[in-house]
Amino acid sequence: MNIRNFLVSSFFNDFQRWPLWLPVFLGLGIVLYFNLPIEPPLSWAFGGLVFFTLSLWRIRLQTLRLLFLSLGLIALGFSAALLRTHFLNTEMLHYPLPILLLEGRVTHVELKPTKKGSLYQRILLTNLRAETQEKLPQKIRLTIKGKRDHLWPGQVIRLQAKLNPVNEPSLPKGFDFRRQAYFNGIGATGFALSVPKIVESSPSWRNLLEKRREEITAHFVTHMPPPLGAVAAALITGDKAAIPEEVRENFINSGLAHILAISGLHLTIIAGIVFMIIRRGIALIPPLCLAYNSKKIAAIGTILMTLLYLVLSGFGIPAQRAFIMITGVMGAILIDRTALSMRTVALAAFIVLLTTPEALLGPSFQLSFAAVIALIAGYEALKNPVAHWVVQGGIFRKLFAYGGGLVFTSLLATMATLPFTIYLFHRFSLHAIEANLVAVPLTSLVIMPIALLTCLLTPLGLGDGPLRVFEHALNLLIHIAATVSSWHGANIWVAHPPVISFVMVVAGGLWLCLWQQPWRGWGLLPMGIGFLAAFGGELPHLLIDGQGKLVALYDGRTLHVSSTRKGKFTAETWQKYLAAQEVKALHCEEGVCRASFQNTPIFISYDKEKQPCEKDALLIRLEPSQKTCPEAALTLDWYNLWRHGGYAVWFTPEGFRLEKVREFQGDRPWTRKAIHRKDRPIAR
């Protein structure tokens, strides 16, 4: 068979799998929008919608029809992202404001742990009012430290606060916190300088729902010993804020971080338990069982219960995906059909991307859908041969199939999420499979059923017994994470790979999973090329923080920083991005840090009265330059950082190669603008 016949045969034999690519093309349009250097006019969105409508026109030639529809879906994704950005219209703060007497309504409260173990509050405020000429954001995040009365959603408070703009990326290709804040509706961050005074309390139904969720979180955090209460709250309400950093790192290093999120695993477990309880309960009542279809009643009850849990957990992306899939399966039961698993995943992805296009850029969407697509594709390939093998054997084959299924599931999920883990978090664990083999059954068979039982019985005063079992199971889960995290190879840092390698691995993985004909094997080629390209990235030699707090020199092993006290979070981010083995302080004295790289002298000055000038040197002045230095090879000072944000610098034989944060951000609604003091309302 020649290549043409092979392609034609594969094309038509896999024709029923083409709908699975609808969310992929939708996602391509979203990626195209977010990679534009400037914000396009709103008319482009309407043009995209018109083009998508035209693409639905029936065309006789099947190949041309699919091509036209694919382009239409790309246009639809682009339009959805543009419209979402336009209608959100989050007002972003671009420079720090002086201390203000603020009044606003609390919409969300998080309990955060300090290093000493005590808790402080981090709140979201809306409907802001203050005596200032500045245009305040619609929503801000405030930190309230010290012993304060617990605030609840719906309360209107008044307090003194200091507001700052949301931080920019710490390097040109780094995670964009401002873009994330924009789509969360948050325009500024800050901290309270006085005790909040409650002005009134008149919560809406949304505030009452959020208050109930936070009451459950506070109950577990305050009534269970740390860190058990924080982990329990994460599993039940999805609030991970109170989990200590050490415990969080143990779960990440052991490959169990997905358990701390309200993931599809949790929602699926709840759905299975509810379906079984309702159906078995109806079976115990003969008149009811004979009069009604218990399976369909259980399906309706499962949809309602999982919807309640979705609302309680805060509508996380993995939970949304699981709810849509569960609803698809239960809906199929209601109409006496069999749900097609991969198509329910495609439907879930399409709905999530169409309603919240920015979710595509977040780790929750990427990790959740990568894992479930790989699992379904893997079980589609092995379901029939394994089932035939098990039926022909006895109990030992069934036990072996169950154990092998656990290993296969852990291996598939780990391998599918590995590219995203490396690209997003710059690390992976060699022991994630072993940890999941123990932790997932513990969570599925013990922790989540007991958690559901505890929540149901506690309001009746009967929750003490299940709560003790819940505590012991959580303690065992935390111990498993800590033990695996301590093993050699549990936390391996990987330098940031080139984006082209990540794209090729993801594209190859989709090709491998979404098709069923032999041509699916072609996906291994781009995956292999992408894997090899991951080792060809060129890392920057010098990094400069856009806030002017930190400068770092990377020599291939050690990250030398200008300060070990300022910008600790930025230094940690750079260390992970570069996979630096250690962090050391540069030699600094009298306001100047001195270093050398490839025979180029480097001077970093943070005192405007002491700014060295040397021939062919790289001068980094974290204060405005007091005088020029024309003999220097390159001078970067506070004004450069103010205009362009942070810098990444490469030393090449041709000279310095620079990348600027704001050049990569472009001119977008969430990009921080350099506004001169004379143009700010406060200065008038």
C-alpha positions as CSV (number, residue, x, y, z in Angstrom):
1,M,0.0,0.0,0.0
2,N,1.5,3.3,-1.0
3,I,1.5,6.4,1.3
4,R,-1.5,8.0,-0.5
5,N,-3.7,5.0,-0.1
6,F,-2.6,4.7,3.5
7,L,-3.5,8.3,4.3
8,V,-6.9,8.0,2.5
9,S,-7.7,4.8,4.4
10,S,-6.7,6.2,7.7
11,F,-8.6,9.4,7.1
12,F,-11.9,7.7,6.4
13,N,-11.5,4.9,8.9
14,D,-10.8,7.5,11.7
15,F,-13.6,9.8,10.5
16,Q,-15.7,9.3,13.6
17,R,-12.7,10.6,15.7
18,W,-12.7,14.0,13.9
19,P,-15.1,15.6,16.5
20,L,-12.4,15.1,19.1
21,W,-10.3,17.8,17.4
22,L,-12.9,20.5,17.8
23,P,-11.5,21.8,21.1
24,V,-7.9,21.5,19.8
25,F,-8.7,24.0,16.9
26,L,-10.6,26.2,19.4
27,G,-7.6,26.2,21.6
28,L,-5.3,27.2,18.7
29,G,-7.4,30.3,18.2
30,I,-7.1,31.1,21.9
31,V,-3.3,30.7,21.8
32,L,-3.2,32.9,18.7
33,Y,-5.0,35.7,20.6
34,F,-2.8,35.6,23.7
35,N,0.4,35.7,21.6
36,L,-0.5,38.9,19.8
37,P,1.9,41.8,20.6
38,I,-1.0,44.3,20.7
39,E,-4.7,44.1,21.7
40,P,-6.8,43.8,18.5
41,P,-9.9,45.9,18.0
42,L,-13.3,44.4,19.0
43,S,-14.4,44.3,15.4
44,W,-12.0,41.3,14.9
45,A,-14.1,39.3,17.3
46,F,-17.3,39.9,15.3
47,G,-15.4,39.1,12.1
48,G,-14.2,35.8,13.6
49,L,-17.8,34.9,14.6
50,V,-19.0,35.7,11.1
51,F,-16.2,33.5,9.6
52,F,-17.1,30.7,12.0
53,T,-20.8,30.9,11.0
54,L,-19.8,30.7,7.3
55,S,-17.6,27.7,8.0
56,L,-20.7,25.7,9.1
57,W,-22.0,26.0,5.5
58,R,-22.3,22.6,4.0
59,I,-19.6,21.8,1.4
60,R,-19.8,18.7,-0.8
61,L,-16.0,17.9,-0.7
62,Q,-15.4,16.4,2.7
63,T,-11.7,17.3,3.0
64,L,-12.4,21.0,2.1
65,R,-15.3,21.0,4.5
66,L,-13.1,19.9,7.4
67,L,-10.4,22.3,6.5
68,F,-12.9,25.2,6.4
69,L,-14.5,24.1,9.7
70,S,-11.1,23.9,11.4
71,L,-10.3,27.5,10.4
72,G,-13.7,28.5,11.6
73,L,-13.0,27.0,15.0
74,I,-9.7,28.8,15.2
75,A,-11.6,32.0,14.5
76,L,-14.2,31.1,17.1
77,G,-11.5,30.5,19.8
78,F,-9.8,33.9,18.9
79,S,-13.2,35.7,19.1
80,A,-14.1,34.0,22.4
81,A,-10.8,35.1,24.0
82,L,-11.1,38.7,22.7
83,L,-14.7,39.0,23.9
84,R,-13.9,37.6,27.3
85,T,-11.1,40.1,27.7
86,H,-13.3,43.0,26.5
87,F,-16.3,42.3,28.7
88,L,-14.1,41.7,31.9
89,N,-12.5,45.1,31.5
90,T,-10.6,44.7,34.8
91,E,-9.1,48.0,35.9
92,M,-5.4,47.3,36.7
93,L,-3.3,49.5,39.0
94,H,0.0,50.5,37.3
95,Y,1.9,52.2,40.2
96,P,1.8,52.2,44.1
97,L,-0.8,54.4,45.8
98,P,-0.3,56.3,49.0
99,I,-2.0,55.0,52.2
100,L,-5.8,55.2,51.7
101,L,-8.8,54.9,54.0
102,L,-10.7,52.2,52.0
103,E,-14.2,50.9,52.3
104,G,-15.3,47.8,50.4
105,R,-17.3,44.6,50.5
106,V,-15.6,41.3,51.4
107,T,-16.3,38.6,48.8
108,H,-13.7,35.9,49.7
109,V,-11.5,35.1,52.8
110,E,-8.5,32.8,52.9
111,L,-6.7,31.6,56.0
112,K,-2.9,31.5,55.4
113,P,-0.3,30.1,57.7
114,T,2.8,32.0,58.9
115,K,6.2,30.3,59.4
116,K,5.4,30.1,63.1
117,G,2.2,28.2,62.4
118,S,-0.3,30.9,63.2
119,L,-3.0,32.0,60.7
120,Y,-3.7,35.3,59.0
121,Q,-6.4,36.4,56.6
122,R,-6.2,37.3,52.9
123,I,-9.4,38.8,51.6
124,L,-10.9,40.0,48.3
125,L,-12.6,43.4,48.4
126,T,-15.0,44.9,45.8
127,N,-17.2,48.0,45.6
128,L,-14.2,50.1,46.7
129,R,-14.6,53.7,48.0
130,A,-11.9,56.1,49.1
131,E,-11.2,59.8,49.1
132,T,-8.8,59.9,46.2
133,Q,-8.7,61.1,42.6
134,E,-7.3,57.8,41.5
135,K,-9.5,55.3,39.6
136,L,-9.6,52.3,41.9
137,P,-9.8,48.8,40.6
138,Q,-13.0,46.8,40.8
139,K,-11.5,44.2,43.1
140,I,-8.3,44.0,45.2
141,R,-6.6,41.4,47.3
142,L,-5.6,42.5,50.8
143,T,-3.5,40.8,53.4
144,I,-4.5,41.3,57.1
145,K,-2.0,40.0,59.6
146,G,-2.1,39.9,63.3
147,K,-4.9,38.7,65.6
148,R,-8.0,40.0,64.0
149,D,-11.7,39.0,64.1
150,H,-12.6,36.6,61.4
151,L,-14.1,38.4,58.4
152,W,-16.9,36.8,56.3
153,P,-18.1,37.4,52.8
154,G,-20.8,40.0,52.6
155,Q,-19.4,42.3,55.2
156,V,-18.6,45.9,54.3
157,I,-15.4,47.0,56.1
158,R,-13.4,50.1,56.4
159,L,-9.6,50.2,57.0
160,Q,-6.4,51.9,56.1
161,A,-4.5,50.1,53.4
162,K,-1.5,50.4,51.1
163,L,-2.2,49.3,47.5
164,N,0.4,48.1,45.0
165,P,0.2,46.9,41.4
166,V,0.2,43.2,40.7
167,N,3.7,42.0,40.0
168,E,5.0,41.6,36.4
169,P,6.7,38.4,35.3
170,S,10.2,38.1,36.9
171,L,11.7,37.2,33.5
172,P,10.7,37.6,29.8
173,K,9.2,34.1,29.4
174,G,8.0,33.7,32.9
175,F,4.5,33.2,34.3
176,D,2.4,36.4,33.9
177,F,0.8,37.1,37.3
178,R,-0.8,40.3,35.9
179,R,-2.6,38.4,33.2
180,Q,-3.9,35.8,35.7
181,A,-5.0,38.6,38.0
182,Y,-6.8,40.4,35.1
183,F,-8.9,37.3,34.4
184,N,-9.6,36.8,38.1
185,G,-10.9,40.4,38.2
186,I,-8.1,41.5,40.6
187,G,-6.6,44.9,39.8
188,A,-4.2,45.4,42.8
189,T,-2.8,43.8,45.9
190,G,-2.0,45.3,49.2
191,F,-1.9,45.0,53.0
192,A,-4.0,46.4,55.8
193,L,-2.5,49.0,58.2
194,S,-5.3,49.2,60.7
195,V,-7.9,46.9,62.3
196,P,-10.8,46.4,59.9
197,K,-14.0,48.1,61.1
198,I,-17.3,46.3,60.1
199,V,-19.6,48.9,58.7
200,E,-22.5,46.7,57.7
201,S,-23.3,43.1,56.7
202,S,-25.9,42.3,54.0
203,P,-24.7,39.4,52.0
204,S,-26.1,38.3,48.7
205,W,-26.9,34.7,47.8
206,R,-23.4,34.4,46.3
207,N,-21.8,35.8,49.4
208,L,-23.9,33.4,51.5
209,L,-22.7,30.5,49.4
210,E,-19.1,31.6,49.7
211,K,-19.6,32.2,53.4
212,R,-20.9,28.6,53.9
213,R,-17.9,27.3,52.0
214,E,-15.5,29.3,54.1
215,E,-17.3,28.2,57.4
216,I,-16.6,24.6,56.4
217,T,-13.0,25.4,55.7
218,A,-12.6,27.3,59.0
219,H,-14.3,24.4,60.9
220,F,-11.7,21.9,59.6
221,V,-8.7,24.2,60.0
222,T,-9.6,25.1,63.6
223,H,-11.1,21.8,64.9
224,M,-8.4,19.5,63.5
225,P,-4.7,19.5,64.4
226,P,-2.4,21.1,61.9
227,P,-1.8,20.3,59.1
228,L,-4.6,17.7,59.0
229,G,-7.3,20.5,59.0
230,A,-5.7,22.3,56.1
231,V,-5.5,19.1,54.0
232,A,-9.1,18.2,54.9
233,A,-10.3,21.7,53.8
234,A,-8.3,21.3,50.5
235,L,-10.0,17.9,49.8
236,I,-13.6,19.1,50.7
237,T,-13.8,22.8,49.7
238,G,-10.8,23.1,47.5
239,D,-9.2,25.8,49.7
240,K,-5.5,25.0,49.8
241,A,-4.4,28.3,51.3
242,A,-3.9,27.0,54.9
243,I,-1.6,24.1,53.9
244,P,2.0,24.7,55.3
245,E,4.6,25.2,52.7
246,E,6.6,22.1,53.8
247,V,3.5,19.9,53.5
248,R,2.7,21.4,50.1
249,E,6.3,20.8,48.8
250,N,6.1,17.1,50.1
251,F,3.0,16.5,48.0
252,I,4.6,18.2,44.9
253,N,7.9,16.3,45.2
254,S,6.2,13.0,45.7
255,G,3.9,13.5,42.7
256,L,0.7,13.7,44.8
257,A,-0.1,17.4,44.3
258,H,-3.2,16.4,42.3
259,I,-4.7,14.9,45.4
260,L,-4.7,18.3,47.2
261,A,-6.8,19.8,44.3
262,I,-10.5,19.3,43.8
263,S,-9.8,17.1,40.8
264,G,-11.8,14.8,38.7
265,L,-10.7,12.0,41.0
266,H,-12.6,13.5,43.9
267,L,-15.7,14.3,42.0
268,T,-15.8,10.9,40.3
269,I,-15.4,9.2,43.7
270,I,-18.3,11.2,45.1
271,A,-20.4,10.4,42.1
272,G,-19.7,6.7,42.4
273,I,-20.6,6.6,46.1
274,V,-23.8,8.6,45.6
275,F,-24.9,6.5,42.6
276,M,-24.3,3.3,44.5
277,I,-26.0,4.5,47.7
278,I,-29.1,5.7,45.9
279,R,-29.5,2.6,43.7
280,R,-28.9,0.1,46.5
281,G,-31.2,2.1,48.8
282,I,-34.0,2.0,46.3
283,A,-33.4,-1.8,45.8
284,L,-34.1,-2.2,49.6
285,I,-37.7,-0.8,49.1
286,P,-39.5,-3.4,46.7
287,P,-42.5,-1.2,45.9
288,L,-40.3,1.7,44.9
289,C,-37.9,-0.5,43.0
290,L,-40.7,-2.2,41.0
291,A,-42.5,1.1,40.2
292,Y,-39.5,3.2,39.1
293,N,-36.2,2.7,37.3
294,S,-33.6,2.9,40.2
295,K,-30.7,3.4,37.8
296,K,-32.3,6.6,36.3
297,I,-33.2,7.9,39.7
298,A,-29.6,7.3,40.9
299,A,-28.4,9.1,37.8
300,I,-30.5,12.2,38.6
301,G,-29.4,12.1,42.2
302,T,-25.8,11.8,41.2
303,I,-26.0,14.9,38.9
304,L,-27.6,17.0,41.6
305,M,-25.1,15.8,44.3
306,T,-22.0,16.4,42.1
307,L,-23.4,19.8,41.1
308,L,-23.7,20.7,44.8
309,Y,-20.1,19.5,45.4
310,L,-18.9,21.5,42.4
311,V,-20.5,24.7,43.8
312,L,-19.1,23.9,47.3
313,S,-15.6,23.4,45.9
314,G,-15.4,26.7,44.1
315,F,-15.8,25.7,40.4
316,G,-12.2,24.6,39.8
317,I,-11.3,23.7,36.2
318,P,-10.6,19.9,36.9
319,A,-13.9,19.8,38.8
320,Q,-15.8,21.4,35.9
321,R,-14.3,18.9,33.5
322,A,-15.3,16.0,35.7
323,F,-18.8,17.4,36.3
324,I,-19.4,17.7,32.6
325,M,-18.2,14.2,31.9
326,I,-20.2,12.8,34.8
327,T,-23.3,14.6,33.6
328,G,-22.7,13.2,30.1
329,V,-22.5,9.6,31.5
330,M,-25.6,10.0,33.7
331,G,-27.5,11.7,30.8
332,A,-26.7,8.7,28.7
333,I,-28.2,6.5,31.4
334,L,-31.3,8.6,31.4
335,I,-31.9,8.1,27.7
336,D,-30.7,4.4,27.7
337,R,-27.5,5.1,25.7
338,T,-23.8,4.4,26.3
339,A,-21.7,7.5,26.8
340,L,-18.6,7.8,24.6
341,S,-15.8,8.7,27.1
342,M,-13.4,10.5,24.7
343,R,-16.2,12.5,23.3
344,T,-17.3,13.6,26.7
345,V,-13.8,14.8,27.3
346,A,-13.9,16.8,24.1
347,L,-17.3,18.2,25.0
348,A,-16.0,19.3,28.5
349,A,-12.9,20.9,26.9
350,F,-15.0,22.7,24.3
351,I,-17.4,24.1,27.0
352,V,-14.6,25.2,29.4
353,L,-12.6,26.9,26.6
354,L,-15.6,28.6,25.1
355,T,-16.7,30.1,28.5
356,T,-13.3,30.7,30.0
357,P,-10.7,30.8,27.3
358,E,-7.9,31.9,29.7
359,A,-8.2,28.5,31.4
360,L,-6.1,27.1,28.5
361,L,-3.0,28.8,29.8
362,G,-3.4,27.5,33.4
363,P,-1.8,24.4,34.8
364,S,-5.2,23.1,36.1
365,F,-6.6,22.8,32.6
366,Q,-3.5,21.4,31.0
367,L,-2.7,18.8,33.7
368,S,-6.3,17.6,34.2
369,F,-7.1,17.2,30.5
370,A,-3.7,15.7,29.6
371,A,-4.1,13.0,32.3
372,V,-7.7,12.0,31.4
373,I,-7.1,12.0,27.6
374,A,-4.1,9.7,28.0
375,L,-6.0,7.4,30.4
376,I,-9.0,7.0,28.1
377,A,-6.7,6.5,25.0
378,G,-4.7,3.9,26.9
379,Y,-7.7,1.9,28.1
380,E,-9.3,2.1,24.7
381,A,-6.3,0.3,23.2
382,L,-6.1,-2.4,25.9
383,K,-9.7,-2.8,27.1
384,N,-10.7,-5.6,24.7
385,P,-7.6,-7.8,24.9
386,V,-7.3,-7.5,28.7
387,A,-11.0,-8.1,29.3
388,H,-10.8,-11.3,27.1
389,W,-7.7,-12.5,29.0
390,V,-9.4,-11.9,32.4
391,V,-12.7,-13.7,31.4
392,Q,-10.8,-16.8,30.5
393,G,-9.0,-16.9,33.9
394,G,-9.9,-17.1,37.6
395,I,-9.5,-15.0,40.6
396,F,-5.8,-14.6,40.3
397,R,-6.1,-13.1,36.8
398,K,-8.6,-10.6,38.2
399,L,-6.3,-9.6,41.1
400,F,-3.4,-9.3,38.7
401,A,-5.5,-7.2,36.3
402,Y,-6.5,-4.9,39.2
403,G,-2.9,-4.4,40.4
404,G,-1.7,-4.0,36.8
405,G,-4.5,-1.5,36.2
406,L,-3.3,0.6,39.1
407,V,0.3,0.6,37.8
408,F,-0.8,1.3,34.3
409,T,-3.1,4.2,35.4
410,S,-0.3,5.8,37.5
411,L,2.3,5.3,34.7
412,L,0.0,6.8,32.0
413,A,-1.1,9.8,34.1
414,T,2.5,10.5,35.1
415,M,3.9,10.3,31.6
416,A,1.0,12.4,30.2
417,T,1.5,15.2,32.7
418,L,5.3,15.0,32.6
419,P,5.8,17.5,29.8
420,F,3.5,20.0,31.5
421,T,5.1,19.5,34.9
422,I,8.6,20.2,33.4
423,Y,7.5,23.2,31.3
424,L,5.4,24.8,34.0
425,F,7.1,23.9,37.2
426,H,10.6,22.9,36.0
427,R,10.7,19.7,38.0
428,F,9.6,16.1,38.1
429,S,9.7,13.1,40.5
430,L,11.0,9.6,39.7
431,H,8.8,8.1,42.4
432,A,5.4,9.5,41.5
433,I,4.2,6.1,40.3
434,E,5.0,4.3,43.6
435,A,3.4,7.2,45.6
436,N,0.2,7.1,43.6
437,L,-0.1,3.3,43.8
438,V,-0.6,3.7,47.5
439,A,-2.1,7.2,47.9
440,V,-4.8,6.9,45.1
441,P,-6.5,3.8,46.5
442,L,-6.2,5.3,50.0
443,T,-8.0,8.4,48.8
444,S,-10.6,6.6,46.7
445,L,-11.5,3.8,49.1
446,V,-11.1,5.5,52.5
447,I,-10.5,9.3,52.7
448,M,-13.2,10.6,50.3
449,P,-16.0,8.2,51.5
450,I,-15.2,9.0,55.1
451,A,-15.0,12.7,54.3
452,L,-18.5,12.5,52.7
453,L,-19.8,10.5,55.7
454,T,-18.3,13.1,58.1
455,C,-19.9,16.0,56.3
456,L,-23.3,14.3,56.4
457,L,-23.2,13.2,60.0
458,T,-21.5,16.2,61.7
459,P,-24.7,18.4,61.5
460,L,-26.6,15.6,63.3
461,G,-24.0,15.4,66.1
462,L,-22.8,11.9,64.9
463,G,-19.6,12.9,63.2
464,D,-17.0,12.2,65.9
465,G,-16.4,8.6,65.0
466,P,-15.9,9.2,61.2
467,L,-13.9,12.3,62.0
468,R,-11.3,10.2,64.0
469,V,-11.0,7.7,61.1
470,F,-10.7,10.7,58.7
471,E,-7.8,12.1,60.8
472,H,-5.9,8.8,60.8
473,A,-6.3,8.4,57.1
474,L,-5.2,12.0,56.4
475,N,-2.2,11.5,58.7
476,L,-1.2,8.4,56.7
477,L,-1.6,10.3,53.4
478,I,0.7,13.1,54.7
479,H,3.2,10.6,56.0
480,I,3.3,8.8,52.6
481,A,3.9,12.2,50.8
482,A,6.7,13.1,53.3
483,T,8.3,9.6,53.1
484,V,8.4,9.5,49.2
485,S,9.5,13.2,49.1
486,S,12.6,12.2,51.2
487,W,13.7,9.5,48.7
488,H,16.6,10.2,46.3
489,G,15.2,11.4,42.9
490,A,11.9,12.6,44.3
491,N,12.6,16.2,43.3
492,I,14.7,16.7,40.1
493,W,15.0,20.2,38.8
494,V,14.9,20.7,35.0
495,A,15.9,24.0,33.2
496,H,13.1,25.7,31.3
497,P,12.9,24.0,27.9
498,P,12.3,25.9,24.6
499,V,8.7,26.5,23.8
500,I,9.1,24.7,20.4
501,S,10.0,21.4,22.2
502,F,6.9,21.7,24.5
503,V,4.6,22.4,21.5
504,M,6.0,19.4,19.5
505,V,5.5,17.0,22.5
506,V,2.0,18.2,23.1
507,A,1.0,18.0,19.4
508,G,2.5,14.5,19.1
509,G,0.7,13.4,22.2
510,L,-2.6,14.6,20.9
511,W,-2.1,12.9,17.6
512,L,-1.2,9.6,19.4
513,C,-4.2,9.8,21.7
514,L,-7.0,11.1,19.6
515,W,-6.7,8.7,16.6
516,Q,-7.3,5.0,16.6
517,Q,-5.9,3.8,13.2
518,P,-2.2,2.9,12.8
519,W,-1.2,6.4,11.7
520,R,-1.6,7.4,15.3
521,G,2.0,6.1,15.7
522,W,3.2,9.0,13.7
523,G,2.7,11.1,16.9
524,L,5.8,9.5,18.4
525,L,8.0,11.3,15.8
526,P,7.3,14.9,16.9
527,M,7.3,13.8,20.6
528,G,10.8,12.4,20.1
529,I,12.1,15.5,18.3
530,G,10.5,17.7,21.0
531,F,12.2,15.7,23.7
532,L,15.6,16.1,22.0
533,A,15.0,19.8,21.4
534,A,14.3,20.3,25.2
535,F,18.1,20.0,25.8
536,G,19.0,22.6,23.2
537,G,17.7,25.7,25.0
538,E,20.0,28.6,25.7
539,L,19.6,29.9,29.2
540,P,20.2,33.6,30.1
541,H,23.4,34.5,32.0
542,L,22.1,37.6,33.8
543,L,18.6,38.4,35.2
544,I,17.3,41.7,36.4
545,D,14.1,42.1,38.4
546,G,11.7,44.7,37.1
547,Q,11.2,46.2,40.5
548,G,14.9,46.9,40.9
549,K,15.3,44.7,44.0
550,L,17.4,41.9,42.6
551,V,20.0,41.0,40.0
552,A,21.4,37.5,39.5
553,L,24.3,36.0,37.6
554,Y,24.1,32.4,36.5
555,D,27.4,30.5,35.7
556,G,25.8,27.2,34.7
557,R,25.6,25.8,38.2
558,T,25.2,28.5,40.8
559,L,22.9,31.5,40.8
560,H,24.8,34.5,42.3
561,V,22.3,37.1,43.6
562,S,22.9,40.7,44.6
563,S,20.9,40.2,47.8
564,T,19.8,37.3,49.9
565,R,17.2,39.4,51.8
566,K,15.3,41.1,49.1
567,G,13.3,39.4,46.4
568,K,13.4,35.9,47.9
569,F,10.4,34.7,45.8
570,T,12.0,36.1,42.7
571,A,15.3,34.3,43.5
572,E,13.4,31.0,44.0
573,T,11.6,31.5,40.7
574,W,14.9,32.1,38.9
575,Q,16.6,29.1,40.5
576,K,13.7,26.8,39.4
577,Y,13.7,28.3,35.8
578,L,17.5,27.8,35.4
579,A,17.6,24.6,37.6
580,A,20.5,26.2,39.5
581,Q,22.0,23.8,42.1
582,E,22.5,26.5,44.7
583,V,22.1,30.2,45.4
584,K,25.0,32.4,46.7
585,A,25.4,36.1,47.4
586,L,27.6,38.2,45.2
587,H,30.5,40.2,46.8
588,C,28.9,43.5,47.8
589,E,30.1,46.4,49.8
590,E,29.4,50.1,50.1
591,G,26.3,49.9,47.9
592,V,28.1,48.1,45.0
593,C,28.2,44.4,44.0
594,R,31.1,43.4,41.8
595,A,31.4,40.3,39.5
596,S,32.9,39.2,36.2
597,F,31.6,36.9,33.4
598,Q,33.5,35.9,30.3
599,N,36.1,38.7,31.0
600,T,33.4,41.3,31.2
601,P,33.4,43.3,34.5
602,I,29.9,43.7,36.1
603,F,29.0,46.4,38.5
604,I,25.6,46.4,40.3
605,S,25.0,49.6,42.3
606,Y,22.0,50.1,44.6
607,D,23.2,53.4,46.0
608,K,22.7,56.5,43.7
609,E,25.6,58.2,45.4
610,K,28.0,55.4,44.4
611,Q,27.8,54.4,40.7
612,P,31.1,53.1,39.3
613,C,32.1,53.7,35.7
614,E,34.6,51.4,34.0
615,K,35.5,50.8,30.3
616,D,33.9,47.8,28.6
617,A,31.9,47.0,31.7
618,L,28.3,46.1,32.2
619,L,26.7,48.6,34.6
620,I,23.4,47.9,36.3
621,R,22.2,50.8,38.3
622,L,19.1,50.0,40.5
623,E,18.7,53.8,41.1
624,P,18.4,56.5,38.4
625,S,21.8,57.3,36.8
626,Q,23.5,60.4,38.3
627,K,25.9,60.7,35.4
628,T,26.5,58.9,32.1
629,C,29.3,56.4,31.4
630,P,29.9,56.4,27.6
631,E,33.0,54.1,27.9
632,A,30.9,51.3,29.5
633,A,29.8,48.4,27.2
634,L,26.2,48.6,28.4
635,T,24.4,50.6,31.1
636,L,20.9,49.7,32.5
637,D,19.4,51.8,35.2
638,W,16.1,52.4,37.0
639,Y,14.6,54.2,34.1
640,N,15.1,51.2,31.8
641,L,13.4,49.0,34.4
642,W,10.6,51.5,34.7
643,R,10.0,51.5,31.0
644,H,10.6,47.9,30.0
645,G,10.3,45.8,33.2
646,G,12.8,43.1,34.0
647,Y,15.7,42.0,31.7
648,A,17.3,38.8,30.6
649,V,20.9,39.2,29.3
650,W,23.0,36.8,27.2
651,F,26.8,37.3,26.8
652,T,27.6,36.4,23.2
653,P,30.7,36.9,21.0
654,E,28.8,39.6,19.1
655,G,28.0,41.4,22.3
656,F,25.0,41.5,24.7
657,R,21.6,40.1,23.7
658,L,18.7,41.5,25.7
659,E,15.2,40.4,26.2
660,K,12.7,42.7,28.0
661,V,9.6,41.6,30.0
662,R,7.2,44.1,28.4
663,E,8.3,43.3,24.9
664,F,7.1,39.7,25.5
665,Q,4.0,40.9,27.3
666,G,3.1,43.3,24.5
667,D,0.6,46.1,24.8
668,R,-2.4,44.3,26.3
669,P,-5.1,45.3,28.9
670,W,-3.2,43.5,31.7
671,T,0.3,44.9,30.8
672,R,1.8,47.3,33.3
673,K,2.1,50.8,31.9
674,A,5.0,53.2,32.8
675,I,3.1,56.3,33.9
676,H,5.1,59.4,34.8
677,R,4.4,61.0,38.2
678,K,3.2,64.2,36.7
679,D,0.5,62.3,34.8
680,R,-0.9,60.6,37.9
681,P,-4.0,62.2,39.4
682,I,-2.5,62.0,42.9
683,A,0.3,64.4,42.0
684,R,-2.0,67.2,40.7
